[in-house]
Amino acid sequence: MTASQQITKRKLSLLQLAEELGNVSRACQLMGYHRDSFYEIKRAFQTAGVAGLVEQKRGPRGPHPNRVSPEVETAILDFCLKHPTKGSQFVANQLRLSGIEVSPSDVRGVWQRHDILTRHQRLLRLEAQACDTTYVLSDEQRRLLERAGSDVIPQHVESSAPEAMLPAQLGDPSFPSTK
């Protein structure tokens, strides 16, 4: 017998005991239930029978009800490809001007779900799209990628031999000293 079946059987036993004793408080006390729980169980049994006593899964059952629609999400992502350096307030204002009702926090939520919260991440996404042969960069996008050239390059480099990464000029007397 599974845990869910045991819980269902225990709830049925509570209902039967309350019926036999004719005293809900005493039955709840003996079975270790609160009276409020008894009445919830009784209501579930009356409306759905034994199936109503089966333990329901807790927690969220889908996307948050305030989540933006897929069409709005697509509009936000498309706009961010065209203007990757703009902030959430600017994006929300521009989309509102084009007739799409969206708030800056909605824009940020979409960015968070797609892991493009920072300008750097949005530029990386644009660069990845640019590598795709079907996506054509505008002059502004090309300029932004060129200007951010060093920002788009990963900032962290791992090496098993850090000394191998030192410039060869360190031994050169003409190279400026860090002392």
C-alpha positions in Angstrom: 0.0 0.0 0.0 1.4 3.4 -1.0 1.6 6.4 1.2 -1.2 8.1 -0.7 -3.4 5.1 -0.2 -2.6 4.9 3.5 -3.6 8.6 3.9 -6.8 8.1 2.0 -7.6 5.0 4.2 -6.9 7.0 7.3 -9.2 9.8 6.2 -12.0 7.3 5.6 -11.4 5.8 9.0 -11.8 9.3 10.5 -15.1 9.8 8.8 -16.3 6.4 9.9 -15.2 6.9 13.5 -17.0 10.3 13.7 -20.1 8.6 12.4 -19.9 5.7 15.0 -19.1 8.0 18.0 -21.5 10.7 16.9 -18.9 13.2 18.2 -16.6 14.9 15.7 -14.3 16.5 18.4 -13.7 13.1 20.0 -13.0 11.3 16.7 -10.6 14.1 15.7 -8.8 13.9 19.1 -8.4 10.1 18.8 -7.2 10.2 15.2 -4.9 13.2 15.6 -6.7 15.5 13.2 -7.9 19.1 13.8 -11.6 19.7 13.5 -11.1 22.1 10.6 -9.3 19.3 8.7 -12.2 16.9 9.5 -14.7 19.3 7.8 -12.4 19.7 4.8 -12.2 15.9 4.5 -15.9 15.5 4.9 -16.6 18.2 2.2 -14.1 16.5 -0.2 -15.8 13.1 0.4 -19.3 14.5 -0.1 -18.4 16.2 -3.4 -16.0 13.7 -5.0 -16.3 10.5 -3.0 -13.2 8.5 -2.2 -11.3 10.1 -5.1 -11.7 13.5 -3.3 -9.7 12.1 -0.3 -6.6 11.3 -2.4 -3.8 13.6 -1.5 -3.4 16.4 -4.0 0.0 17.6 -5.3 1.0 20.8 -3.7 2.9 23.7 -5.2 2.6 25.6 -8.4 0.7 23.9 -11.2 2.0 25.8 -14.2 3.3 29.2 -15.1 2.6 32.1 -12.9 -0.8 33.7 -13.7 0.9 37.1 -14.2 3.4 35.8 -16.7 3.4 37.7 -20.1 1.9 36.0 -23.1 4.1 34.1 -25.5 3.5 36.8 -28.2 4.6 39.6 -25.8 7.7 37.5 -24.8 8.6 37.1 -28.4 8.2 40.8 -29.0 10.5 41.6 -26.1 13.2 39.1 -27.3 13.0 40.5 -30.8 13.3 44.1 -29.6 16.3 43.1 -27.4 18.0 41.7 -30.5 17.6 45.0 -32.3 18.6 47.1 -29.3 20.8 44.9 -26.9 22.2 47.7 -24.9 18.9 49.3 -23.9 17.5 48.8 -20.4 14.2 47.4 -19.4 12.5 50.8 -19.0 13.4 51.8 -22.5 12.3 48.5 -23.9 8.9 48.7 -22.1 8.4 52.3 -23.2 9.1 51.5 -26.9 6.9 48.4 -26.9 4.1 50.5 -25.3 4.4 53.0 -28.1 4.0 50.1 -30.6 0.8 49.0 -28.8 2.2 46.2 -26.6 1.3 46.7 -22.9 4.3 45.6 -20.9 6.1 46.9 -17.7 9.8 47.1 -17.1 9.5 44.3 -14.5 7.8 42.1 -17.2 10.8 42.8 -19.5 13.2 41.9 -16.7 11.3 38.7 -16.0 11.5 37.6 -19.6 15.2 38.5 -19.6 15.7 36.4 -16.5 13.9 33.4 -17.9 16.2 33.6 -21.0 19.4 34.3 -19.1 20.0 37.7 -20.8 19.7 40.0 -17.8 22.9 41.9 -18.4 23.9 44.0 -21.4 26.9 41.6 -21.9 24.6 38.6 -22.0 22.3 40.3 -24.6 25.3 41.2 -26.7 26.4 37.6 -26.5 23.0 36.5 -27.7 23.1 39.0 -30.6 26.6 37.7 -31.5 25.3 34.1 -31.4 22.4 35.1 -33.7 24.8 36.9 -36.0 26.8 33.6 -36.4 23.6 32.1 -37.8 23.6 32.6 -41.6 20.0 33.6 -41.8 20.2 36.5 -39.4 21.4 39.8 -40.9 22.9 42.5 -38.6 21.8 46.1 -39.0 24.5 48.9 -39.0 23.6 49.8 -35.4 24.0 46.2 -34.3 27.3 45.8 -36.1 28.6 49.0 -34.5 27.5 47.8 -31.0 29.3 44.5 -31.4 32.4 46.2 -32.7 32.4 48.8 -30.0 31.8 46.1 -27.3 34.4 43.8 -28.9 36.4 43.2 -25.7 33.2 43.0 -23.6 31.8 40.2 -25.8 35.0 38.1 -25.3 34.7 35.9 -22.2 36.4 37.6 -19.2 37.5 34.5 -17.4 40.2 32.2 -18.7 41.2 29.0 -17.0 44.7 27.6 -17.3 46.6 24.7 -15.7 49.8 26.7 -16.1 49.2 30.4 -15.3 52.9 31.2 -16.1 52.2 30.2 -19.7 49.8 33.1 -19.9 52.3 35.8 -19.0 53.4 38.0 -21.9 56.8 37.2 -23.4 57.8 40.8 -22.9 58.3 40.4 -19.1 61.9 39.4 -19.7 62.3 42.4 -22.1 63.9 45.5 -20.4 62.0 47.8 -22.7 58.6 46.5 -21.4 57.3 48.7 -18.6 57.8 47.4 -15.1 54.8 47.0 -12.7 57.0 47.8 -9.7 
